[in-house]
Amino acid sequence: MFKRLRVRSPLVKRSPAPVCEEPPENVYHRPHFLHQSPGETSQNSDQMTRPVLFPPRNKNLPWCTGYAEVINAGKSLSNEDQATCRPVILKKRTSIDEDWVFLCQNEDKQTQEIMATYWGLFDGHGGPTAAIQASKHLHHCIKDQLEDIFDIIGNPTAASPPMRLGEQNGNGSGTSYSKEKKICVESVVKGALEIAFKKCDEQIGVYLASHNQTGGCTALVVLHFQGKFFVASAGDSRAIVVQKNDVLPLSNEFTAITERQRIQHLAFLKPELLGEEFSRYEFPRRVKRNDVGKKILYRDYFMSGWGYKTAEEDDLKYPVVHGDGRQTRVMGTIAVTRGLGDHKLMVHDTDLCIKPFLSCIPEVTVFDLEQEEFGLNDVLIMATDGLWDVMSNKDVADAVKNFLEDQKHEARRYTMLAQYLVVKARGFPFNNNWTLEDGSFASYDDISVFVIPLHNQGGTA
């Protein structure tokens, strides 16, 4: 039954075969699964008509995922969104040293490989380059990190990860730290995703510097393996699960508003990052000279509420976080506070670098599909902020339920749903504007949408 073989093999890091031919590294293109030639990409970049793009009818994405996108209405020269959807095969690595390997004739690849599926959305700013690089490389970074811990994730029922990688946890006090610190297999998967984002950010920084380019992108990743979704969000794209009677957000948005206290705290710890241009305090409005010496409303990094302080000359400086609503910016420059790239982003007309205030580390949430029961119309929606700028979670959920109920017998209904959501957010041209059905302004931004069906993928209906 067993064969005993002596093997010598190099360390293996193999990636799965690409779903389709990848465009050259430094050429602007649309997502690989759209199968567009350079000529088609140029033709479909008309910002006056804003055609909706989707995969060819004979090219199905993993999980029968639906996808659609549309270019912006002149906000930038190109569609700065990018997307990736592909299977990922995690492989158990072999040792560079000679070792005894036991092979069972009845053994399949299950103990040597873990199948995963990866979806990624990247919303670029300051040019498309960072988003293109992230779409090409982030899944490789994630694969590398997960293969480092293959022995741990390959045994998801293990009570806790070992202190020393490669060793087995025994019974007794040696594993007490895991219970006290609540360290489980999910914890090291989350850590692997966080490390992968950081490494990808470093790679993008090197690429941008070597090619004399700038820019950055947000990143929203959904990784499925072993019956769970791991959702990693760095930016303001959003993922929600739409079920018959429920809408479950799987990500949070990271902007100058939501991360005000983190940014102010860094300004408190390292005031030199503000130069002579900025103040760390937030005020309801810009402080005027006749406010100096009077008690005015303010808040600092440790405050969720508001207080009063005596205004000083330094308070006349521009606040590090300032603006109203979606116009709120960090150092008057950027609204989104997490993402990849932006290593050379500077405050206009200064030598102040904004990157220290930005974070490439995602927030990772876990959604266990095996704990749920899914119906035919239950889906996960991933989209860049071009959709969410004009549609709420409830708007999207209502549109999803109504559309899928009407199209229950249509084979490509998930792709059709993605198109439907993109069109609803894009609106229609009217009097030189793009407007929604109710006459309000539509989204002028790039819009990218994934629709991931959940029926028969995790739980049972």
Phi, psi and omega in degrees: 000322181252145172244139181251114185240146174257121188235146172229117183216149179287165176298128186255129172226084183254138177260153177294155177300139181297150180296323178206173184296128182277141175293161177303154187302319190252019182251134177296137181202169174264172183309143187303327186281357173279344177054050182257136173284162177305322179295318179293322178300316179295317182295325184270010180260023181288113182277356175274319181262335178048066179293147178272128181254146179204163184297152177300154184300327184266013181237089182280141174273161176307144179065016186058034181299139173265148179211144172205156179210162175212146180282160179290171184263031178114005180297324177216172186287337183219173173284112184270359172283150170222158181215151177220139175213118185197156170285150176230129179254114177271127185245141174289126185281145176266157184274149177284342179269159175295142181206158175272130180239132177260126179244131177259135183296331181268359185280134175263190185278001188301324182277350181252346182222148172233124179274135179224162174233140189233131172236137179219137174238134184227118183255106185278158171214149183072025182118162185273353192297313183299318179295322177297314179297318179296319181294334181274331194240338186297320181294330175291320177298318179295315179302314180300315182293321180288327177290334174299329183247029184304319182297333179277309183287340176287352178231070187296345180273358179301142183296319182198155177290147179289155176297318180252122181300132181101346177258161179259137175287134174260183177276149177121198188289346183298338182251011182297330180300326183295320179289318181295320182263002178057048180267121179226183181300319177303326182298318182283334173292315176302316179298321179298318178295317179297317178296319181298317177300317181296316179295320178295320177300319178295318179297318179296320178300317178296316181297313181298318180295317183289338179254010177054046179236163180231182176115172180205185178201153168278166180216128174231120185237136169241123179241125178249125165201152180053040172079011182229149168265128169253114185253117182247120185237125173226091181142211184237017167285171189215147174232133177224150171259127178251115175243176188306314184239022186205152171231121184243111175291135179250000181212159173245160181258142184242105184227177178300333178284309186287337182247024180306312185294322177298317182292317178296324180295319177297321178296326176292317182287326183229073183298340179296339178291342181272347184058216176256014188259331193232154172247148180280342185285151173253139177232154179299332176212171177297138179287135179257163183298326180283359172276339185299132181092352180252158178283123182230157178292140177202170165210150184246184186297333183268007188244131168264336175264195182240152176222187178238140174221159177283121182294136179241173179301321181298336181286351176285345178292162181289130179295143181296329171240120184207147176135175180244128176057228183291352178270002180291133185229155170270123180053034177066018190234310190228140183270324184271139189246357173228146180161193182244146180089208180064027183294332182250017180289122184240153170291134184306131176064026176222175173254023181272124180269135184270341185308320180303334181273352181259155181233139175263000185275125182278160164270128184248125175242155183239133177235115184272106182292332184285351176265003185241160170244123186249140175267177183298332185257011180274130185217161168255129178253123171246135179204151173284171189293346176302329176282313188285344177298331185237357179227133177277171175305318181292319177303313181294315181299316179297318180296319180298309184298315182294317183293312183293328177294322180285336185246033189296339182254006181272125185297325183256034188293335180285322173294319178297323178295317177301317177298317182299315180294319179297316180295320179299320181281325178292323182076203185224148180290133179206120180052049178065017175231162171259123186234153175278176181299330181273004178093352179282167182295136176273183180281128177265359186271167167299144180229126176228134185223129167256140171239114184250111180289142184251345182297130180066013178263329180229276178280189181244154180266000000 
